[in-house]
């Protein structure tokens, strides 16, 4: 899922991923694990922001902040 995501949808807005890192035991809370952009808008998520995300189903996660996130690969986007 995260390792092969070409896109990420955050609160209904699709971004193209430019950097992904699957958190491991060496990833600190403030390490960036996702960078994505849409035009001039750039977003990033840290490990702390994605820790304890709740799977809601169909690949949709709710972050602690309340944001909904879904990771997509090119094969899924039509």
N, CA, C and O atoms as a Tinker XYZ file with bonds, in Angstrom:
   312  protein
     1  N      0.833000   -1.178000    0.000000    73     2
     2  CA     0.000000    0.000000    0.000000    64     1     3
     3  C      0.876000    1.240000    0.000000    63     2     4     5
     4  O      0.998000    1.898000   -1.033000    81     3
     5  N      1.486000    1.578000    1.120000    73     3     6
     6  CA     2.308000    2.773000    1.205000    64     5     7
     7  C      3.538000    2.675000    0.317000    63     6     8     9
     8  O      3.943000    3.672000   -0.281000    81     7
     9  N      4.137000    1.504000    0.220000    73     7    10
    10  CA     5.393000    1.367000   -0.518000    64     9    11
    11  C      5.249000    1.599000   -2.011000    63    10    12    13
    12  O      6.214000    2.004000   -2.660000    81    11
    13  N      4.063000    1.353000   -2.578000    73    11    14
    14  CA     3.905000    1.502000   -4.017000    64    13    15
    15  C      2.878000    2.564000   -4.397000    63    14    16    17
    16  O      2.353000    2.546000   -5.510000    81    15
    17  N      2.592000    3.479000   -3.494000    73    15    18
    18  CA     1.587000    4.512000   -3.761000    64    17    19
    19  C      2.166000    5.609000   -4.648000    63    18    20    21
    20  O      3.177000    6.228000   -4.318000    81    19
    21  N      1.508000    5.835000   -5.775000    73    19    22
    22  CA     1.889000    6.918000   -6.683000    64    21    23
    23  C      1.136000    8.200000   -6.337000    63    22    24    25
    24  O      1.573000    9.305000   -6.657000    81    23
    25  N     -0.003000    8.021000   -5.675000    73    23    26
    26  CA    -0.863000    9.136000   -5.302000    64    25    27
    27  C     -1.350000    8.940000   -3.874000    63    26    28    29
    28  O     -1.381000    7.824000   -3.356000    81    27
    29  N     -1.725000   10.043000   -3.256000    73    27    30
    30  CA    -2.349000    9.994000   -1.942000    64    29    31
    31  C     -3.502000   10.996000   -1.961000    63    30    32    33
    32  O     -3.359000   12.122000   -2.437000    81    31
    33  N     -4.626000   10.571000   -1.444000    73    31    34
    34  CA    -5.789000   11.447000   -1.330000    64    33    35
    35  C     -5.912000   11.834000    0.132000    63    34    36    37
    36  O     -6.058000   10.974000    1.001000    81    35
    37  N     -5.850000   13.137000    0.400000    73    35    38
    38  CA    -5.951000   13.641000    1.765000    64    37    39
    39  C     -7.183000   14.526000    1.837000    63    38    40    41
    40  O     -7.264000   15.556000    1.167000    81    39
    41  N     -8.138000   14.115000    2.654000    73    39    42
    42  CA    -9.397000   14.856000    2.799000    64    41    43
    43  C    -10.029000   15.192000    1.451000    63    42    44    45
    44  O    -10.525000   16.299000    1.242000    81    43
    45  N    -10.001000   14.220000    0.542000    73    43    46
    46  CA   -10.663000   14.373000   -0.749000    64    45    47
    47  C     -9.849000   15.050000   -1.841000    63    46    48    49
    48  O    -10.336000   15.199000   -2.962000    81    47
    49  N     -8.631000   15.461000   -1.543000    73    47    50
    50  CA    -7.777000   16.134000   -2.526000    64    49    51
    51  C     -6.635000   15.194000   -2.911000    63    50    52    53
    52  O     -5.916000   14.696000   -2.044000    81    51
    53  N     -6.471000   14.953000   -4.222000    73    51    54
    54  CA    -5.441000   14.027000   -4.689000    64    53    55
    55  C     -4.111000   14.751000   -4.904000    63    54    56    57
    56  O     -4.057000   15.823000   -5.506000    81    55
    57  N     -3.043000   14.137000   -4.397000    73    55    58
    58  CA    -1.683000   14.623000   -4.553000    64    57    59
    59  C     -0.840000   13.531000   -5.172000    63    58    60    61
    60  O     -1.116000   12.348000   -4.972000    81    59
    61  N      0.188000   13.908000   -5.924000    73    59    62
    62  CA     1.140000   12.943000   -6.465000    64    61    63
    63  C      2.282000   12.813000   -5.460000    63    62    64    65
    64  O      2.850000   13.809000   -5.012000    81    63
    65  N      2.606000   11.577000   -5.116000    73    63    66
    66  CA     3.669000   11.368000   -4.138000    64    65    67
    67  C      5.034000   11.564000   -4.789000    63    66    68    69
    68  O      5.251000   11.201000   -5.945000    81    67
    69  N      5.939000   12.143000   -4.021000    73    67    70
    70  CA     7.307000   12.315000   -4.502000    64    69    71
    71  C      8.303000   11.600000   -3.599000    63    70    72    73
    72  O      9.430000   11.328000   -4.011000    81    71
    73  N      7.895000   11.297000   -2.372000    73    71    74
    74  CA     8.770000   10.595000   -1.429000    64    73    75
    75  C      7.902000    9.793000   -0.478000    63    74    76    77
    76  O      6.922000   10.301000    0.067000    81    75
    77  N      8.272000    8.533000   -0.284000    73    75    78
    78  CA     7.600000    7.659000    0.671000    64    77    79
    79  C      8.632000    6.884000    1.455000    63    78    80    81
    80  O      9.624000    6.415000    0.897000    81    79
    81  N      8.408000    6.752000    2.721000    73    79    82
    82  CA     9.269000    5.928000    3.560000    64    81    83
    83  C      8.375000    5.141000    4.497000    63    82    84    85
    84  O      7.561000    5.713000    5.222000    81    83
    85  N      8.529000    3.842000    4.480000    73    83    86
    86  CA     7.785000    3.004000    5.402000    64    85    87
    87  C      8.480000    3.106000    6.760000    63    86    88    89
    88  O      9.660000    2.774000    6.876000    81    87
    89  N      7.759000    3.560000    7.785000    73    87    90
    90  CA     8.383000    3.690000    9.111000    64    89    91
    91  C      8.904000    2.350000    9.622000    63    90    92    93
    92  O      8.286000    1.304000    9.423000    81    91
    93  N     10.047000    2.411000   10.278000    73    91    94
    94  CA    10.624000    1.232000   10.909000    64    93    95
    95  C     11.165000    1.640000   12.276000    63    94    96    97
    96  O     10.894000    2.747000   12.742000    81    95
    97  N     11.913000    0.775000   12.910000    73    95    98
    98  CA    12.419000    1.073000   14.253000    64    97    99
    99  C     13.426000    2.214000   14.278000    63    98   100   101
   100  O     13.741000    2.732000   15.349000    81    99
   101  N     13.937000    2.616000   13.116000    73    99   102
   102  CA    14.913000    3.699000   13.037000    64   101   103
   103  C     14.264000    5.050000   12.689000    63   102   104   105
   104  O     14.947000    6.074000   12.658000    81   103
   105  N     12.972000    5.054000   12.433000    73   103   106
   106  CA    12.265000    6.274000   12.056000    64   105   107
   107  C     11.828000    7.020000   13.312000    63   106   108   109
   108  O     11.105000    6.473000   14.145000    81   107
   109  N     12.270000    8.271000   13.446000    73   107   110
   110  CA    11.896000    9.105000   14.586000    64   109   111
   111  C     10.526000    9.743000   14.341000    63   110   112   113
   112  O     10.062000    9.808000   13.203000    81   111
   113  N      9.898000   10.202000   15.390000    73   111   114
   114  CA     8.559000   10.789000   15.308000    64   113   115
   115  C      8.502000   11.976000   14.357000    63   114   116   117
   116  O      7.484000   12.179000   13.695000    81   115
   117  N      9.569000   12.764000   14.271000    73   115   118
   118  CA     9.542000   13.951000   13.411000    64   117   119
   119  C     10.126000   13.714000   12.021000    63   118   120   121
   120  O     10.286000   14.661000   11.252000    81   119
   121  N     10.446000   12.462000   11.688000    73   119   122
   122  CA    10.928000   12.135000   10.349000    64   121   123
   123  C      9.766000   12.179000    9.351000    63   122   124   125
   124  O      8.676000   11.683000    9.633000    81   123
   125  N     10.012000   12.775000    8.190000    73   123   126
   126  CA     9.005000   12.827000    7.133000    64   125   127
   127  C      8.918000   11.449000    6.484000    63   126   128   129
   128  O      9.932000   10.871000    6.093000    81   127
   129  N      7.699000   10.932000    6.373000    73   127   130
   130  CA     7.494000    9.635000    5.734000    64   129   131
   131  C      6.736000    9.766000    4.412000    63   130   132   133
   132  O      6.667000    8.812000    3.637000    81   131
   133  N      6.167000   10.947000    4.155000    73   131   134
   134  CA     5.440000   11.179000    2.913000    64   133   135
   135  C      5.609000   12.631000    2.488000    63   134   136   137
   136  O      5.412000   13.554000    3.279000    81   135
   137  N      5.974000   12.812000    1.230000    73   135   138
   138  CA     5.952000   14.126000    0.596000    64   137   139
   139  C      5.131000   13.976000   -0.673000    63   138   140   141
   140  O      5.316000   13.025000   -1.432000    81   139
   141  N      4.223000   14.916000   -0.901000    73   139   142
   142  CA     3.368000   14.871000   -2.078000    64   141   143
   143  C      3.047000   16.290000   -2.523000    63   142   144   145
   144  O      3.135000   17.241000   -1.747000    81   143
   145  N      2.671000   16.409000   -3.801000    73   143   146
   146  CA     2.356000   17.746000   -4.310000    64   145   147
   147  C      1.195000   17.692000   -5.289000    63   146   148   149
   148  O      0.861000   16.654000   -5.860000    81   147
   149  N      0.599000   18.866000   -5.451000    73   147   150
   150  CA    -0.477000   19.083000   -6.425000    64   149   151
   151  C     -0.302000   20.519000   -6.898000    63   150   152   153
   152  O     -0.632000   21.464000   -6.181000    81   151
   153  N      0.214000   20.673000   -8.100000    73   151   154
   154  CA     0.525000   22.018000   -8.581000    64   153   155
   155  C      1.562000   22.668000   -7.676000    63   154   156   157
   156  O      2.639000   22.115000   -7.456000    81   155
   157  N      1.235000   23.838000   -7.155000    73   155   158
   158  CA     2.148000   24.548000   -6.261000    64   157   159
   159  C      1.977000   24.155000   -4.796000    63   158   160   161
   160  O      2.715000   24.639000   -3.938000    81   159
   161  N      1.020000   23.289000   -4.503000    73   159   162
   162  CA     0.745000   22.890000   -3.128000    64   161   163
   163  C      1.544000   21.643000   -2.782000    63   162   164   165
   164  O      1.488000   20.640000   -3.493000    81   163
   165  N      2.281000   21.713000   -1.695000    73   163   166
   166  CA     3.052000   20.569000   -1.211000    64   165   167
   167  C      2.608000   20.216000    0.195000    63   166   168   169
   168  O      2.312000   21.090000    1.010000    81   167
   169  N      2.567000   18.915000    0.465000    73   167   170
   170  CA     2.231000   18.436000    1.800000    64   169   171
   171  C      3.263000   17.409000    2.223000    63   170   172   173
   172  O      3.881000   16.743000    1.392000    81   171
   173  N      3.437000   17.293000    3.521000    73   171   174
   174  CA     4.254000   16.204000    4.043000    64   173   175
   175  C      3.628000   15.707000    5.333000    63   174   176   177
   176  O      2.944000   16.446000    6.042000    81   175
   177  N      3.876000   14.454000    5.616000    73   175   178
   178  CA     3.403000   13.837000    6.847000    64   177   179
   179  C      4.595000   13.226000    7.566000    63   178   180   181
   180  O      5.472000   12.628000    6.942000    81   179
   181  N      4.618000   13.380000    8.870000    73   179   182
   182  CA     5.678000   12.793000    9.683000    64   181   183
   183  C      5.203000   11.470000   10.264000    63   182   184   185
   184  O      4.019000   11.137000   10.210000    81   183
   185  N      6.135000   10.736000   10.809000    73   183   186
   186  CA     5.761000    9.468000   11.436000    64   185   187
   187  C      4.755000    9.706000   12.551000    63   186   188   189
   188  O      3.792000    8.952000   12.691000    81   187
   189  N      4.970000   10.746000   13.340000    73   187   190
   190  CA     4.048000   11.038000   14.440000    64   189   191
   191  C      2.623000   11.253000   13.927000    63   190   192   193
   192  O      1.663000   10.833000   14.572000    81   191
   193  N      2.482000   11.904000   12.769000    73   191   194
   194  CA     1.161000   12.172000   12.216000    64   193   195
   195  C      0.458000   10.916000   11.723000    63   194   196   197
   196  O     -0.771000   10.850000   11.747000    81   195
   197  N      1.217000    9.917000   11.277000    73   195   198
   198  CA     0.574000    8.698000   10.768000    64   197   199
   199  C      0.516000    7.568000   11.785000    63   198   200   201
   200  O     -0.227000    6.603000   11.602000    81   199
   201  N      1.304000    7.684000   12.865000    73   199   202
   202  CA     1.236000    6.655000   13.910000    64   201   203
   203  C     -0.191000    6.540000   14.437000    63   202   204   205
   204  O     -0.884000    7.543000   14.607000    81   203
   205  N     -0.607000    5.337000   14.686000    73   203   206
   206  CA    -1.932000    5.041000   15.233000    64   205   207
   207  C     -3.080000    5.418000   14.307000    63   206   208   209
   208  O     -4.203000    5.624000   14.766000    81   207
   209  N     -2.809000    5.510000   13.004000    73   207   210
   210  CA    -3.889000    5.737000   12.041000    64   209   211
   211  C     -4.847000    4.553000   12.108000    63   210   212   213
   212  O     -4.430000    3.412000   12.306000    81   211
   213  N     -6.123000    4.836000   11.944000    73   211   214
   214  CA    -7.158000    3.803000   12.034000    64   213   215
   215  C     -7.654000    3.467000   10.633000    63   214   216   217
   216  O     -8.077000    4.349000    9.885000    81   215
   217  N     -7.598000    2.178000   10.285000    73   215   218
   218  CA    -8.111000    1.719000    8.998000    64   217   219
   219  C     -9.631000    1.730000    9.049000    63   218   220   221
   220  O    -10.239000    1.073000    9.894000    81   219
   221  N    -10.240000    2.487000    8.136000    73   219   222
   222  CA   -11.699000    2.575000    8.082000    64   221   223
   223  C    -12.289000    1.615000    7.064000    63   222   224   225
   224  O    -13.491000    1.350000    7.080000    81   223
   225  N    -11.446000    1.092000    6.177000    73   223   226
   226  CA   -11.902000    0.177000    5.142000    64   225   227
   227  C    -11.554000    0.707000    3.772000    63   226   228   229
   228  O    -11.401000    1.913000    3.582000    81   227
   229  N    -11.428000   -0.204000    2.809000    73   227   230
   230  CA   -11.111000    0.131000    1.423000    64   229   231
   231  C     -9.898000    1.039000    1.292000    63   230   232   233
   232  O     -9.867000    1.919000    0.432000    81   231
   233  N     -8.896000    0.826000    2.144000    73   231   234
   234  CA    -7.650000    1.575000    2.051000    64   233   235
   235  C     -7.702000    2.990000    2.588000    63   234   236   237
   236  O     -6.769000    3.762000    2.366000    81   235
   237  N     -8.764000    3.352000    3.289000    73   235   238
   238  CA    -8.909000    4.695000    3.854000    64   237   239
   239  C     -8.525000    4.658000    5.332000    63   238   240   241
   240  O     -8.986000    3.809000    6.096000    81   239
   241  N     -7.661000    5.612000    5.709000    73   239   242
   242  CA    -7.213000    5.708000    7.094000    64   241   243
   243  C     -7.621000    7.048000    7.682000    63   242   244   245
   244  O     -7.639000    8.062000    6.984000    81   243
   245  N     -7.950000    7.051000    8.969000    73   243   246
   246  CA    -8.187000    8.297000    9.686000    64   245   247
   247  C     -6.982000    8.552000   10.578000    63   246   248   249
   248  O     -6.641000    7.735000   11.433000    81   247
   249  N     -6.335000    9.712000   10.362000    73   247   250
   250  CA    -5.190000   10.092000   11.177000    64   249   251
   251  C     -5.667000   10.646000   12.516000    63   250   252   253
   252  O     -6.847000   10.955000   12.687000    81   251
   253  N     -4.734000   10.770000   13.466000    73   251   254
   254  CA    -5.072000   11.347000   14.771000    64   253   255
   255  C     -5.663000   12.745000   14.619000    63   254   256   257
   256  O     -6.491000   13.158000   15.431000    81   255
   257  N     -5.250000   13.467000   13.597000    73   255   258
   258  CA    -5.745000   14.825000   13.357000    64   257   259
   259  C     -7.189000   14.836000   12.862000    63   258   260   261
   260  O     -7.838000   15.882000   12.850000    81   259
   261  N     -7.688000   13.668000   12.454000    73   259   262
   262  CA    -9.033000   13.573000   11.890000    64   261   263
   263  C     -9.044000   13.525000   10.373000    63   262   264   265
   264  O    -10.078000   13.233000    9.772000    81   263
   265  N     -7.909000   13.808000    9.743000    73   263   266
   266  CA    -7.823000   13.773000    8.279000    64   265   267
   267  C     -7.998000   12.356000    7.764000    63   266   268   269
   268  O     -7.571000   11.390000    8.396000    81   267
   269  N     -8.636000   12.248000    6.602000    73   267   270
   270  CA    -8.787000   10.958000    5.936000    64   269   271
   271  C     -7.730000   10.859000    4.850000    63   270   272   273
   272  O     -7.549000   11.788000    4.063000    81   271
   273  N     -7.027000    9.720000    4.810000    73   271   274
   274  CA    -5.925000    9.515000    3.871000    64   273   275
   275  C     -6.120000    8.184000    3.169000    63   274   276   277
   276  O     -6.470000    7.178000    3.786000    81   275
   277  N     -5.882000    8.202000    1.852000    73   275   278
   278  CA    -5.935000    6.961000    1.074000    64   277   279
   279  C     -4.760000    6.953000    0.112000    63   278   280   281
   280  O     -4.511000    7.936000   -0.586000    81   279
   281  N     -4.040000    5.840000    0.079000    73   279   282
   282  CA    -2.893000    5.671000   -0.803000    64   281   283
   283  C     -3.344000    4.912000   -2.042000    63   282   284   285
   284  O     -4.047000    3.906000   -1.944000    81   283
   285  N     -2.927000    5.411000   -3.233000    73   283   286
   286  CA    -3.344000    4.809000   -4.498000    64   285   287
   287  C     -2.130000    4.568000   -5.393000    63   286   288   289
   288  O     -1.159000    5.324000   -5.363000    81   287
   289  N     -2.202000    3.510000   -6.184000    73   287   290
   290  CA    -1.185000    3.271000   -7.198000    64   289   291
   291  C     -1.747000    3.679000   -8.545000    63   290   292   293
   292  O     -2.959000    3.851000   -8.675000    81   291
   293  N     -0.902000    3.839000   -9.547000    73   291   294
   294  CA    -1.344000    4.275000  -10.876000    64   293   295
   295  C     -2.395000    3.345000  -11.450000    63   294   296   297
   296  O     -3.281000    3.803000  -12.172000    81   295
   297  N     -2.329000    2.075000  -11.159000    73   295   298
   298  CA    -3.280000    1.119000  -11.698000    64   297   299
   299  C     -4.692000    1.371000  -11.191000    63   298   300   301
   300  O     -5.656000    0.933000  -11.820000    81   299
   301  N     -4.836000    2.075000  -10.055000    73   299   302
   302  CA    -6.136000    2.335000   -9.470000    64   301   303
   303  C     -6.762000    3.607000  -10.010000    63   302   304   305
   304  O     -7.987000    3.709000  -10.072000    81   303
   305  N     -5.954000    4.575000  -10.400000    73   303   306
   306  CA    -6.450000    5.874000  -10.841000    64   305   307
   307  C     -6.935000    5.767000  -12.281000    63   306   308   309
   308  O     -6.207000    5.295000  -13.154000    81   307
   309  N     -8.154000    6.201000  -12.525000    73   307   310
   310  CA    -8.750000    6.110000  -13.866000    64   309   311
   311  C     -8.951000    7.484000  -14.438000    63   310   312
   312  O     -9.441000    7.621000  -15.559000    81   311
